[in-house]
Every structure is written in structure tokens, then in C-alpha cells.
Amino acid sequence: MLGPHIIRMLQINKSSFWYGSGWRQGVLALVLGLWIQSVSAVNVEDLYVAEVLVNSQDDAQLISGARAGLLQVLVRASGSRAIEVSPQVAAALQHPESYYYQYSFESTDRLLQIGDEQVPARILRLTFEPSAIARLLRQAGFPVWGSNRPSVLAWLAVSDGSSRRLLSEQDASQLSAALNTHAKFRGVPVLYPLLDLEDASQLSSAEVWGAFLGRVEQASARYKPDVVLSGRIQQDPMGRWVGFWSYRLDGNWREFDNSGFSEDELMADMVDHLVDDLAARYALDSSRGSILVSVDGIDDLDDYAQVSQYLESLGPVLNSTVVEVSGRELRLRLVTEGQSQQLIEIIQLDDKMLLVNDGSLMRGDGALHYRWLL
């Protein structure tokens, strides 16, 4: 997937392509097309990396920062904000050094309020061991949410009282900063529409503001997101920030509203509401089972290796065993965590395998029947 810096470059320089020669227009269309086709499910990096502001590099700050970092990673990896209520987690927080294997300090231009004094802040960055975090979550009875997570496409209309605008990836407002910060904290990738000519012809800020959800859904189709978020944001006469939100999940729109005394409070509450719902669907509980999976469309050894590697990479899959290879069909037995429906939904996040049958009709053997698409 193209990174945000590539998208920014394309938007800044698109006039030089647009009015240039035909091949340049073709290159722009191709690159934008490749990005749009790959917006679906995102492999989130740094799930197990925490960043905490501290006021020094002494041992006391390392210990307190490591506790905060461990809690941060546990919330992100489980999808649950109720993590602190667990006795096992409370005990683990007393010994955070057992869960991270690397840390560093970095200088920053930010300040921390210590009593009546403001002091320079440093960033303590800790890298935690995924297997140790997963083991702790299972012992505490919490789910484990893998790094393959649903993408959220955000159409957000903001009013300043006299005009409205749609938030873009280049927006330098506190609203955008707060949304990006809290989405990263919860480990969910939030993407912005390009707001190019095609978007402008499909959807206006007035339609987002008015919650014309059919129009929002139509304009989102080119991006192929897993979740569509639509919202309108404004300040009321008392200075509070107010948001009205709709998001499409499982083909259905859900709505809620919230408010906060700052942009950060508003966005933190919205992100928590949304991610709690996503985690309830995708995070895996500690139950174990086995599933028979049949994959056809296997043409050669390369396909065989890719299918095996892909299934092993999925969060719910603990291990796999080849049961049979027959012609173009590969049958495997997967030992998994969580419910079988969660495995199906996680595979649906990608475009690598197509579910042909869930095992209830075709053969009567309970196998999930897929077709390999790559």
C-alpha cells in the first residue's frame, strides 16, 4: 500500500501530471488506482510499540513509563479498555520489564507540567514481545486482536459557523491530529478520501453534513474500505465540540453522537466507541478448535507455498497441517483460536481467497471451501 507521503506528493504535484503528456496522465491514473485498490484491510505496524512522555531518563521514570507503555499495548492488542480490571494485568504492571525487550529515549520540543513547573519532555519508546503480550492476555481472559485490521475511511464535515469543509489527510487542525493520535493508540488505520475531482463529483461537504449516507457509500466504493465513517462536527454556543457520527459495518449503518470540551476529548470518545465495536467482531477469544479448509485454484508449488504461508500468517491460526493435495485442490486442517466465524471475517478483509461455500451445503464435511485468487 502506498504510504501517506506518496499520497501527499501525488496531490501536490498532480497538476504537473494532469496537464503534461499523455503518458504522465496514465502514470498518475495507474498509481492512484493501485492505492485505491489496496485500501482494504491494513497490516498495522508497531502494534507492540509504546510511546510515553517522561521528564527524565532516570530509573523511576523508566519504570513508570514502562507501566504506562505496557497498559497502552495491552489495550491496543486486545481491543479492550477494561484491561486494568484484571488481577493478572495488575500484577504484570508491577513488573513491566518482563514484557519489553528494547527501549530508547528521544528528545522532543514538548513540555510536561510537574507541579507548578513546566519541564522538557522526552519520549520513552518501548518495544514489547508479542508472544509475551498474547500469553498475558490469554491468561487474563482477554481476546487477542491481530495486526490485520479493518481500514476506516473517514468523511468528516467540519463547520466553523460560516463555512464547512471536509477533513483531508493534509488538514493541520487539532481535529485531524486528535483523530490520528487516538486511532493510532487503538491500533486502527484511519484513511482519508483524496478529495480529488472524482470525489467532488460524487459527494459534497453539504451531503456529508446532512448524512446522505447513500451518497457517502457510493463515493466510498472506489476506495473499497472495510468501514465507512461519516460525521459532522461543530462547536456549540457554549464552546463544546459536538459530533454526529454514522459508520457502516457489516453492510449496516450505525449512528451515535457525542460531545467534548476539546477536539481531543471529542475524537478520543468517538474512536473508542468505533474501535470497541470493531474489536467485538474481530478480536479473538481464547477458545481453541480446528477447522478443515479446502482451497482450489492451486496451479503450482508457488501457489501451494503462498496459501500455506498466508493461512499461517492469520492471527486466529496457531498451526496448519496439509490433509490432502488433489489436482488443483489443497485441503488443510487449521488449529485456531476464537470462533470459526471470526476466521471467515478476517479472511474477508483481504482479497486473496474467495469463500465459495461454508461447508454446510457442498460436501457435508464441515470444510470451508475457498478459491485462491492470486
ZIVENDA-V798308 format. One line per field, one symbol per residue. phi: phi as a letter, one per 40 degrees, with the letter a starting at -180 (. if undefined). A space follows every 10 residues. Layout:
phi=???
This chain:
phi=.ccdcccdcc ccbccccccc cccccccccc cccccccbcd ebcccgdbbb bbcbbabccc cccccccccc cdccccccgb cccccccccd ccccbcccbb baaabbcacc bbcbgcbbbc cbccbbbccd cccccccccc gbcbbcccbc cbcbbbcbbb hbabaccbcc cccccccccc ccccdcgbcb bbccfccccc ccabcccccc fccccccccc dccfccbbbb abbaccdcgc cbbbbbabbf gbcbbabaaa cacccccccc ccdccdcccc cbcccccbab bcbbbbgcca cccdcccccc ccccdcccab bccabbgcbb bbbbcbbgcc cccdcccccb bbbbccacgc bcbgbgccbb bcbc
